[in-house]
Amino acid sequence: MEPIHIEEVQKQLDRLANKEVYVHLETTNGAYASHFNENAYNVGAFIRNAKVNYLHGKIVGDNGTYRVGLKLDIGWVYAEGVNQWELDEQDRLLMAGHDREGRLMVALEISEQPFKN
C-alpha cells in the first residue's frame, strides 16, 4: 500500500459509483488496547461483502489522514482515518488506516466481485 493520493483515490471512487459493488469495512483497536492496558475499552466493527450501489463517493481530509464516504440512496457508509491505499491485481480499491506502529485501525475496500472468505 502507498500513502493516499487524494486525486487517484477519487478517480477510483468515481469509477465504482453507480455500480453494484461489495464493501468490506472494519475498524478495530481490538487486542491493541487491552493487551497493553487492561482498563482500555475495546471497540471494533466488521462487515464483509455488503452489496451496495453508491451514488457517489468522496474522499476528504489533509495532514495524511482522510475520510472516505459512500452516499447511498438512504444514507452513508464512511471510514475515518484512512491513510494508505492500493488498487490490487483484482482491480479492488483497498484503503486502510494504520497507527504509528503500523497496526490496522480501519479498512474500507470496494470490489465489483465478492471478497473471498
DORO-136463 format. One record per residue: residue in three letters; x, y, z of N, C-alpha, C, O, CB in turn. Coordinates in pm, 1 decimal, padded with zeros to 6 digits. Each point is the difference from the previous one (the first is absolute). Glycine has a CB too. Layout:
! DORO-136463
{"ALA" {X Y Z} {X Y Z} {X Y Z} {X Y Z} {X Y Z}};
...
//
This chain:
! DORO-136463
{"MET" {00085.1 -00117.9 00000.0} {-00085.1 00117.9 00000.0} {00089.5 00124.1 00000.0} {00115.5 -00004.3 00042.5} {-00301.8 -00119.9 00080.6}};
{"GLU" {00130.7 00232.2 -00171.0} {00074.6 00125.2 -00004.2} {-00081.6 00110.7 00064.8} {-00120.6 -00015.5 00019.3} {00238.8 -00057.6 -00229.2}};
{"PRO" {-00054.5 00184.5 00243.9} {-00074.4 00111.3 00058.8} {-00111.5 00046.6 -00093.8} {00011.1 -00009.7 -00122.2} {00195.1 00080.0 00248.0}};
{"ILE" {-00312.4 -00020.2 -00066.2} {-00115.5 00047.6 -00076.2} {00042.2 00110.4 -00096.8} {00069.6 00094.2 00037.8} {-00222.4 -00153.3 00154.1}};
{"HIS" {00110.3 00045.8 -00315.2} {00006.1 00106.2 -00101.3} {-00146.5 00031.7 -00030.3} {-00066.8 -00073.1 -00073.1} {00296.0 -00003.0 -00029.5}};
{"ILE" {-00277.2 00185.0 00159.4} {-00142.5 00029.2 00000.3} {-00061.8 -00001.6 -00140.1} {-00111.7 -00048.6 -00017.6} {00149.8 00184.2 00221.8}};
{"GLU" {00033.1 -00083.1 -00303.2} {-00055.4 00004.8 -00136.1} {-00014.0 -00140.3 -00058.9} {-00098.2 -00028.7 -00068.5} {00201.2 00255.5 00036.2}};
{"GLU" {-00006.5 -00313.5 00058.2} {-00004.9 -00137.0 -00051.9} {-00109.9 -00081.0 00066.8} {-00072.6 -00073.7 -00066.6} {00317.0 00085.6 00019.7}};
{"VAL" {-00256.5 00001.7 00178.1} {-00105.4 -00072.1 00070.5} {-00136.7 00049.8 -00045.9} {-00091.7 -00079.9 -00018.7} {00243.5 00046.6 00217.5}};
{"GLN" {-00166.3 00164.6 -00217.3} {-00127.5 00055.0 -00046.3} {-00036.6 -00056.4 -00137.5} {-00116.7 -00030.4 -00024.5} {00160.0 00240.7 00156.3}};
{"LYS" {00053.4 -00224.5 -00220.8} {-00026.2 -00059.6 -00132.5} {-00054.8 -00141.4 00014.4} {-00092.3 -00038.6 -00071.8} {00276.0 00178.1 -00028.2}};
{"GLN" {-00127.6 -00216.5 00191.9} {-00046.1 -00137.5 00019.4} {-00139.2 -00003.6 00063.1} {-00082.3 -00084.1 -00035.9} {00320.9 00010.3 00060.2}};
{"LEU" {-00264.6 00164.0 00068.7} {-00134.2 00008.5 00058.0} {-00102.7 00035.2 -00106.8} {-00109.4 -00056.3 -00002.5} {00208.5 00125.2 00222.4}};
{"ASP" {-00064.1 00023.5 -00307.6} {-00090.2 00038.6 -00109.5} {-00022.8 -00117.0 -00094.8} {-00111.6 -00020.3 -00047.7} {00191.4 00257.7 00065.0}};
{"ARG" {00023.7 -00313.2 -00044.6} {-00010.2 -00114.7 -00091.9} {-00097.0 -00106.5 00052.0} {-00067.9 -00066.3 -00078.5} {00303.4 00110.3 00004.8}};
{"LEU" {-00241.5 -00059.8 00203.5} {-00082.8 -00104.8 00059.3} {-00140.5 00046.8 00038.2} {-00083.8 -00080.9 00039.7} {00292.7 -00020.6 00043.6}};
{"ALA" {-00234.7 00231.9 -00095.3} {-00132.5 00053.8 00034.3} {-00105.1 -00050.1 -00098.5} {00028.9 -00027.9 -00116.3} {00078.7 00232.7 00215.9}};
{"ASN" {-00229.6 -00215.2 -00049.7} {-00115.9 -00041.3 -00079.5} {00015.4 -00139.9 -00058.7} {-00054.1 -00030.0 -00106.4} {00015.2 00268.8 00053.3}};
{"LYS" {00112.5 -00323.2 00122.8} {00014.9 -00140.8 -00034.8} {-00033.7 -00082.2 00123.6} {00012.0 00048.3 00112.6} {00166.5 00002.3 -00288.1}};
{"GLU" {-00220.2 -00173.7 00154.5} {-00016.5 -00090.0 00112.9} {00139.2 -00046.4 00041.9} {00070.0 -00066.5 -00076.3} {-00302.4 -00008.9 -00001.5}};
{"VAL" {00271.1 00110.9 00198.7} {00132.7 -00034.7 00050.8} {-00013.0 -00064.6 00137.3} {-00105.1 00005.0 00063.9} {00209.2 00184.7 -00194.0}};
{"TYR" {00005.0 -00250.0 00173.0} {00008.6 -00062.6 00130.8} {00094.7 00081.2 00086.0} {00106.9 00041.8 -00044.4} {-00154.6 -00270.4 -00052.4}};
{"VAL" {00006.7 00249.9 00220.1} {00077.0 00083.3 00092.0} {00046.4 -00084.4 00118.2} {-00075.8 -00078.2 00057.4} {-00054.6 00283.7 -00126.8}};
{"HIS" {00256.2 -00187.0 00103.3} {00055.8 -00053.5 00123.7} {00038.8 00120.8 00083.8} {00073.9 00087.0 -00046.2} {00011.2 -00304.3 -00064.1}};
{"LEU" {-00134.7 00222.9 00233.5} {00031.4 00110.3 00090.2} {00027.5 -00058.4 00137.8} {-00079.2 -00077.9 00053.0} {-00064.7 00241.5 -00185.8}};
{"GLU" {00256.4 -00125.2 00189.4} {00028.7 -00042.3 00136.7} {00075.8 00108.6 00073.6} {00078.1 00075.3 -00058.3} {-00073.8 -00314.6 -00014.4}};
{"THR" {-00029.5 00245.1 00200.6} {00075.5 00086.7 00089.6} {00038.2 -00083.7 00120.2} {-00070.3 -00094.6 00035.8} {-00050.2 00305.6 -00114.0}};
{"THR" {00230.8 -00176.6 00139.9} {00041.1 -00074.1 00119.0} {00104.1 00077.4 00078.0} {00083.7 00069.8 -00057.2} {-00133.3 -00284.7 -00058.8}};
{"ASN" {00043.3 00201.8 00244.2} {00116.8 00024.0 00082.8} {00025.8 -00128.7 00075.9} {00101.8 -00015.0 00067.5} {-00147.9 00266.1 -00046.2}};
{"GLY" {-00047.5 -00343.2 -00033.5} {00006.0 -00137.2 00045.2} {00101.6 -00029.5 00107.6} {00006.4 00068.4 00102.2} {-00081.4 -00124.0 -00322.4}};
{"ALA" {00153.8 -00046.1 00196.5} {00097.1 -00045.1 00097.9} {00105.2 00106.5 00028.7} {00066.1 -00004.3 00103.7} {-00104.8 -00229.2 -00180.1}};
{"TYR" {00054.6 00329.3 -00015.5} {00100.4 00104.1 00023.2} {-00029.0 00074.3 00129.6} {00091.7 00034.8 00074.5} {-00058.5 -00010.5 -00322.1}};
{"ALA" {-00161.2 -00000.1 00274.0} {-00035.7 00078.8 00117.5} {00016.1 -00080.7 00128.6} {00073.1 00041.1 00090.2} {-00232.4 00090.3 -00230.9}};
{"SER" {00092.3 -00244.4 00149.6} {00001.4 -00075.2 00125.3} {00132.8 -00070.9 00024.9} {00035.1 -00027.2 00114.8} {-00279.8 -00003.2 -00139.6}};
{"HIS" {00317.9 00000.7 -00080.8} {00127.5 -00069.0 00015.8} {00099.5 00085.1 00079.7} {00078.8 -00052.2 00078.9} {-00119.8 -00068.0 -00295.9}};
{"PHE" {00036.1 00250.4 00195.3} {00094.9 00088.9 00066.1} {-00059.5 00074.5 00118.5} {00073.1 00054.2 00082.9} {00039.8 -00029.9 -00300.0}};
{"ASN" {-00246.1 -00021.5 00225.2} {-00066.0 00072.8 00107.5} {-00129.6 -00072.6 00033.2} {-00096.6 00008.8 -00075.7} {00199.2 00212.7 00002.8}};
{"GLU" {-00106.0 -00292.0 00183.1} {-00116.8 -00081.7 00033.7} {-00125.4 00083.0 00023.5} {-00110.3 -00054.5 -00001.5} {00264.5 -00111.2 00100.5}};
{"ASN" {-00140.2 00296.5 -00077.2} {-00115.7 00087.6 00019.8} {-00050.6 00060.5 -00130.6} {-00102.7 00067.9 -00000.8} {00188.6 -00017.5 00228.3}};
{"ALA" {-00015.8 -00074.1 -00336.8} {-00040.3 00056.7 -00129.4} {-00129.9 -00065.1 -00046.7} {-00026.7 -00116.4 00029.6} {00268.5 00161.9 -00089.4}};
{"TYR" {-00320.0 00029.7 -00011.8} {-00128.5 -00045.8 -00053.0} {00019.1 -00043.4 -00144.6} {00037.0 00080.6 -00085.4} {-00164.6 00074.3 00240.4}};
{"ASN" {00102.6 -00281.2 -00182.0} {00015.8 -00051.4 -00136.2} {-00122.7 00032.7 -00083.4} {-00113.3 -00013.2 00046.1} {00260.3 -00171.5 00038.7}};
{"VAL" {-00123.2 00227.7 -00208.2} {-00109.0 00025.3 -00093.8} {00038.4 -00056.8 -00135.4} {00118.0 -00017.8 -00030.1} {-00188.1 00226.8 00154.9}};
{"GLY" {-00029.3 -00236.9 -00204.8} {00026.4 -00047.2 -00134.9} {-00131.0 -00016.9 -00074.9} {-00106.5 -00013.0 00060.2} {00316.0 -00102.3 00017.1}};
{"ALA" {-00199.9 00115.8 -00208.7} {-00114.8 -00025.3 -00086.7} {00052.2 -00076.3 -00120.4} {00113.5 00019.9 -00043.3} {-00238.3 00190.1 00120.8}};
{"PHE" {00040.8 -00297.5 -00131.3} {00042.3 -00083.1 -00112.5} {-00122.0 -00031.1 -00086.2} {-00102.5 -00046.6 00049.7} {00293.2 -00053.9 00086.0}};
{"ILE" {-00178.1 00126.5 -00263.5} {-00101.8 -00038.8 -00097.5} {00074.4 -00040.6 -00126.1} {00093.2 00068.1 -00042.7} {-00270.9 00089.6 00140.8}};
{"ARG" {00136.3 -00268.9 -00157.5} {00069.1 -00051.0 -00118.1} {-00103.0 -00040.1 -00103.8} {-00099.4 -00065.4 00031.7} {00294.1 -00014.6 00107.9}};
{"ASN" {-00170.7 00119.3 -00262.7} {-00086.2 -00033.0 -00113.3} {-00139.9 00058.9 00012.1} {-00098.8 -00062.7 -00038.3} {00228.9 -00145.2 00011.8}};
{"ALA" {-00136.8 00329.0 00080.2} {-00125.6 00074.1 -00003.3} {-00017.3 00049.7 -00143.4} {00084.5 00073.2 -00051.5} {-00068.2 -00003.1 00299.4}};
{"LYS" {-00125.0 -00109.9 -00311.4} {-00024.2 00039.2 -00138.4} {-00068.0 00136.7 -00000.3} {-00108.9 00015.9 00055.2} {00089.7 -00258.9 -00129.5}};
{"VAL" {00083.4 00340.8 00012.5} {-00053.7 00135.7 -00005.8} {00013.8 00055.8 -00141.3} {00076.3 -00050.6 -00082.3} {-00018.2 00086.4 00325.0}};
{"ASN" {-00133.0 00068.0 -00267.2} {00011.9 00078.3 -00122.2} {00002.5 00144.8 00047.0} {-00104.6 00057.5 00030.2} {-00017.1 -00231.0 -00180.9}};
{"TYR" {00240.0 00232.1 00157.0} {00008.7 00135.7 00052.8} {-00011.1 00102.8 -00112.2} {00048.4 -00020.5 -00111.3} {00094.0 -00063.0 00300.2}};
{"LEU" {-00208.0 00194.9 -00155.6} {-00023.5 00106.7 -00096.3} {00127.7 00074.9 -00033.8} {00027.1 00030.1 -00116.3} {-00258.2 -00008.6 00203.2}};
{"HIS" {00308.8 00008.1 00015.4} {00131.3 00059.3 -00019.0} {00085.2 -00024.6 00123.5} {-00050.4 -00019.5 00110.6} {-00046.1 00195.1 -00263.5}};
{"GLY" {00225.4 -00174.1 00130.4} {00095.5 -00014.8 00108.3} {00083.9 00125.3 00009.5} {00020.2 00070.2 -00099.1} {-00015.4 -00319.4 00069.0}};
{"LYS" {00043.3 00276.7 00148.3} {00078.0 00121.7 00021.7} {00109.8 -00027.6 00101.2} {-00023.2 -00064.8 00102.1} {-00176.9 00208.5 -00155.3}};
{"ILE" {00319.0 -00094.5 00024.7} {00110.2 -00005.8 00095.1} {00037.5 00142.6 00037.6} {00017.9 00085.7 -00086.5} {00067.2 -00305.4 -00010.2}};
{"VAL" {-00073.7 00243.7 00227.0} {00035.8 00133.2 00050.3} {00100.4 -00015.8 00113.3} {00008.4 -00104.7 00064.2} {-00235.4 00198.8 -00128.9}};
{"GLY" {00302.6 00012.1 00087.5} {00093.4 00001.1 00111.5} {00132.6 00061.0 -00038.8} {00021.7 00040.0 -00114.4} {-00133.0 -00240.7 00205.2}};
{"ASP" {00198.3 00206.7 00006.4} {00134.8 00051.6 -00021.5} {00089.5 -00051.3 00111.6} {-00044.3 -00077.2 00085.1} {-00044.1 00284.4 -00202.0}};
{"ASN" {00211.0 -00165.8 00116.8} {00098.2 -00042.4 00101.3} {00019.1 -00151.1 00004.0} {00038.0 -00055.4 00103.2} {-00099.9 00255.2 00029.9}};
{"GLY" {00035.4 -00266.8 -00245.9} {00029.5 -00142.1 -00008.0} {-00108.7 -00094.7 00044.4} {00015.8 -00121.3 -00014.3} {00209.7 00189.2 00047.8}};
{"THR" {-00337.0 -00017.1 00020.6} {-00112.9 -00086.7 00033.6} {-00125.9 00052.4 -00068.4} {-00020.3 00120.7 -00013.4} {00125.8 -00181.2 00235.9}};
{"TYR" {-00188.5 -00033.1 -00264.9} {-00113.2 00033.8 -00084.9} {-00126.1 -00072.7 00043.3} {00005.5 -00102.9 00067.3} {00151.9 00143.1 -00255.0}};
{"ARG" {-00271.7 00015.7 00147.6} {-00130.3 -00063.6 00016.4} {-00050.5 -00031.8 -00139.3} {00004.8 00084.1 -00089.7} {-00055.7 00039.3 00308.3}};
{"VAL" {00002.3 -00245.7 -00236.1} {-00058.1 -00043.0 -00126.2} {-00146.6 -00032.2 00025.4} {-00032.1 -00082.4 00085.6} {00255.0 -00008.7 -00170.7}};
{"GLY" {-00311.4 00156.1 00010.5} {-00143.2 -00022.4 00015.6} {-00062.1 -00049.4 -00129.4} {00038.3 00041.9 -00109.2} {-00045.3 00135.1 00284.3}};
{"LEU" {-00089.1 -00266.4 -00160.9} {-00076.7 -00051.5 -00112.7} {-00146.1 00036.9 00023.2} {-00061.0 -00046.1 00096.5} {00225.2 -00146.4 -00136.0}};
{"LYS" {-00220.7 00275.6 -00048.4} {-00138.4 00045.2 00013.2} {-00092.7 -00104.3 -00060.6} {00006.6 -00028.6 -00119.6} {00065.5 00271.1 00111.9}};
{"LEU" {-00158.9 -00299.3 00092.0} {-00099.5 -00097.0 -00042.9} {-00134.5 00069.1 -00018.2} {-00015.3 00116.6 00036.4} {00138.4 -00301.3 00083.4}};
{"ASP" {-00219.5 00114.4 -00175.1} {-00135.8 00054.9 -00013.5} {-00055.2 00047.7 00133.6} {-00066.7 00103.3 00006.7} {00028.1 -00255.6 -00200.1}};
{"ILE" {00066.1 00077.2 00299.9} {-00063.0 00029.7 00128.8} {00099.3 00034.5 00110.4} {-00036.6 -00002.1 00117.5} {-00145.4 -00149.2 -00184.5}};
{"GLY" {00303.6 00182.2 00033.1} {00096.8 00034.2 00104.0} {00142.3 -00002.2 -00049.8} {00026.9 00019.0 -00118.6} {-00182.5 -00110.4 00283.9}};
{"TRP" {00245.6 00067.9 -00073.1} {00143.0 00004.4 -00030.0} {00072.2 -00119.8 00060.8} {-00043.1 -00056.1 00100.7} {00032.4 00306.5 -00109.8}};
{"VAL" {00120.6 -00288.0 -00053.8} {00100.4 -00087.4 00057.2} {00128.4 00081.7 -00002.6} {00034.2 00058.2 -00102.9} {-00149.1 -00278.0 00026.2}};
{"TYR" {00186.8 00224.8 00189.2} {00126.6 00072.2 -00005.4} {00102.9 -00060.2 00093.4} {-00032.5 -00069.1 00096.6} {-00091.4 00275.0 -00155.8}};
{"ALA" {00248.5 -00177.6 00027.3} {00113.3 -00041.4 00081.0} {00085.0 00123.5 00028.6} {00030.0 00078.3 -00090.1} {-00031.3 -00313.4 -00009.9}};
{"GLU" {00038.4 00250.8 00223.4} {00082.4 00113.4 00044.6} {00138.4 -00051.2 00037.4} {00012.9 -00106.0 00061.3} {-00217.4 00231.2 00022.4}};
{"GLY" {00308.2 -00050.2 -00120.5} {00135.7 -00034.7 00040.2} {00077.8 -00079.2 -00102.8} {00103.6 -00058.4 00031.9} {-00185.8 00061.2 00196.2}};
{"VAL" {00033.7 -00005.4 -00350.9} {00068.6 -00072.3 -00107.7} {00127.6 00076.4 -00035.9} {-00002.1 00122.4 -00013.3} {-00218.6 -00215.5 -00076.7}};
{"ASN" {00332.0 00020.1 00074.3} {00124.5 00068.4 -00037.6} {00080.2 -00073.1 -00107.5} {00104.4 00049.5 -00042.5} {-00098.3 00041.6 00271.8}};
{"GLN" {-00052.8 -00208.4 -00274.2} {00068.7 -00073.3 -00106.1} {-00102.5 -00059.5 -00096.4} {-00117.4 -00016.5 00033.3} {00310.0 -00035.6 00122.5}};
{"TRP" {-00144.9 00020.6 -00275.9} {-00090.4 -00057.6 -00099.6} {00077.8 -00079.3 -00102.7} {00122.0 00011.4 -00011.8} {-00281.8 00177.3 00045.5}};
{"GLU" {00084.4 -00270.7 -00108.6} {00053.8 -00065.6 -00117.9} {-00114.8 -00051.8 -00084.5} {-00110.1 -00023.6 00049.6} {00320.9 -00039.3 00073.7}};
{"LEU" {-00183.5 00045.9 -00249.8} {-00087.8 -00069.8 -00092.4} {00070.5 -00132.2 -00024.3} {00107.6 -00002.6 -00059.6} {-00204.7 00217.0 -00051.8}};
{"ASP" {00037.8 -00325.0 00157.0} {00071.8 -00126.8 -00006.8} {-00015.6 -00067.8 -00136.0} {-00065.4 00053.0 -00089.8} {00032.4 -00078.1 00335.2}};
{"GLU" {00094.1 -00092.9 -00259.3} {00000.0 -00072.5 -00127.1} {-00138.8 -00045.4 -00042.3} {-00019.7 -00037.4 -00115.7} {00249.2 -00036.7 00167.3}};
{"GLN" {-00326.7 00076.6 00040.1} {-00138.0 -00036.0 -00033.2} {-00086.2 00124.2 -00021.9} {-00122.6 -00009.5 -00005.6} {00148.4 -00201.4 00138.3}};
{"ASP" {00037.9 00326.7 -00145.1} {-00066.8 00127.4 -00026.0} {-00088.9 00044.5 00116.1} {-00099.1 00070.1 -00020.5} {00105.2 -00125.0 -00221.8}};
{"ARG" {00029.3 00014.4 00363.6} {-00074.1 00039.8 00119.2} {00066.0 00123.6 00059.7} {00122.6 00009.3 00006.2} {-00194.5 -00248.6 00038.3}};
{"LEU" {-00009.8 00333.1 -00001.2} {00049.6 00119.8 00066.9} {00013.1 -00031.0 00149.1} {-00099.6 -00021.2 00069.1} {-00008.6 00174.9 -00242.8}};
{"LEU" {00231.2 -00155.9 00221.5} {00028.9 -00032.8 00139.5} {00053.9 00124.3 00069.5} {00095.9 00061.4 -00046.9} {-00048.4 -00303.6 -00012.2}};
{"MET" {-00108.7 00278.8 00170.2} {00043.2 00116.4 00077.4} {00009.4 -00041.9 00145.5} {-00082.0 -00078.3 00048.0} {-00025.5 00241.3 -00211.3}};
{"ALA" {00206.4 -00111.7 00232.9} {00018.8 -00036.7 00140.2} {00060.9 00115.5 00077.2} {00062.5 00089.9 -00056.4} {-00034.8 -00330.0 -00008.7}};
{"GLY" {-00047.7 00234.9 00194.5} {00063.9 00093.1 00092.1} {00078.3 -00079.8 00101.8} {-00053.9 -00089.3 00065.3} {-00128.6 00261.0 -00097.6}};
{"HIS" {00309.1 -00139.2 00045.4} {00088.8 -00066.7 00094.3} {00048.7 00101.6 00101.9} {00015.9 00118.0 -00031.0} {00054.8 -00286.4 -00143.9}};
{"ASP" {-00047.2 00121.4 00296.5} {00052.8 00089.5 00101.8} {00150.9 00015.8 -00016.7} {00058.6 -00053.2 -00094.2} {-00243.1 -00015.0 00251.6}};
{"ARG" {00246.5 00141.2 -00066.1} {00143.3 00028.7 -00011.3} {00087.5 -00124.6 00005.2} {00112.9 00000.2 -00049.2} {-00158.9 00218.2 00153.5}};
{"GLU" {-00006.8 -00324.7 -00044.5} {00074.5 -00125.9 00007.0} {-00032.6 -00093.1 -00116.6} {00049.6 -00112.5 -00005.2} {-00046.3 00135.2 00253.2}};
{"GLY" {-00086.5 00023.7 -00341.7} {-00033.6 -00080.4 -00116.5} {-00115.2 -00095.9 00019.1} {-00025.7 -00083.4 -00086.9} {00258.3 00103.5 00026.5}};
{"ARG" {-00302.9 -00010.4 00172.3} {-00113.5 -00088.6 00025.9} {-00125.2 00052.2 -00070.1} {-00023.9 00120.6 -00005.2} {00124.0 -00186.0 00227.0}};
{"LEU" {-00179.1 -00026.8 -00275.3} {-00123.7 00036.3 -00069.1} {-00100.8 00056.8 00098.0} {-00025.5 -00058.8 00105.1} {00067.1 -00119.2 -00275.7}};
{"MET" {-00099.5 00293.2 00135.8} {-00104.0 00062.1 00081.9} {-00132.5 00007.7 -00075.5} {-00106.7 -00009.6 00060.7} {00282.7 00142.1 00058.9}};
{"VAL" {-00169.8 -00115.3 -00252.3} {-00121.8 00007.6 -00081.5} {00032.1 -00049.8 -00140.3} {00109.9 00022.2 -00051.0} {-00198.7 00173.6 00186.9}};
{"ALA" {-00007.1 -00262.8 -00197.4} {00014.0 -00043.4 -00139.6} {-00133.0 00021.4 -00070.4} {-00106.1 -00028.7 00055.5} {00283.8 -00142.9 00005.6}};
{"LEU" {-00171.3 00221.9 -00183.0} {-00115.4 00011.7 -00088.6} {00045.5 -00049.7 -00134.9} {00093.4 00054.0 -00059.3} {-00194.3 00143.4 00186.5}};
{"GLU" {00033.9 -00301.2 -00175.8} {00036.2 -00061.7 -00127.2} {-00124.7 -00011.2 -00085.4} {-00108.3 -00030.7 00049.9} {00298.4 -00097.6 00056.6}};
{"ILE" {-00174.2 00153.7 -00236.7} {-00112.6 -00002.4 -00092.9} {00038.6 -00086.4 -00118.9} {00107.7 00015.7 -00057.4} {-00186.1 00214.9 00130.6}};
{"SER" {-00011.7 -00322.7 -00109.8} {00028.3 -00094.5 -00107.4} {-00126.4 -00025.9 -00082.0} {-00111.2 00002.1 00052.6} {00293.1 -00108.6 00086.6}};
{"GLU" {-00162.7 00082.4 -00267.8} {-00113.3 -00038.8 -00084.0} {-00033.0 -00148.2 00015.0} {-00103.9 -00045.4 -00047.9} {00166.4 00225.5 -00113.3}};
{"GLN" {00024.9 -00255.9 00227.3} {-00021.4 -00141.1 00028.1} {00001.5 -00021.1 00150.5} {00068.0 00074.1 00071.1} {00037.6 -00140.8 -00290.8}};
{"PRO" {-00178.7 -00032.5 00270.4} {00003.5 -00024.9 00144.6} {00142.6 -00029.9 00046.8} {00080.5 -00057.7 -00073.1} {-00316.7 -00029.6 00063.1}};
{"PHE" {00264.8 00127.7 00132.6} {00127.9 -00034.0 00061.1} {-00005.0 -00145.3 00043.0} {-00103.3 -00048.2 00046.5} {00140.4 00286.7 00031.1}};
{"LYS" {00073.5 -00307.8 -00092.8} {00008.6 -00138.4 00043.2} {00007.5 -00004.6 00151.6} {00054.6 00090.8 00062.7} {00059.9 -00156.7 -00277.5}};
{"ASN" {-00168.3 -00037.6 00272.6} {00002.0 -00014.0 00146.2} {00135.8 -00028.2 00053.3} {00017.0 -00014.2 00121.1} {-00244.8 -00065.3 -00131.0}};
//
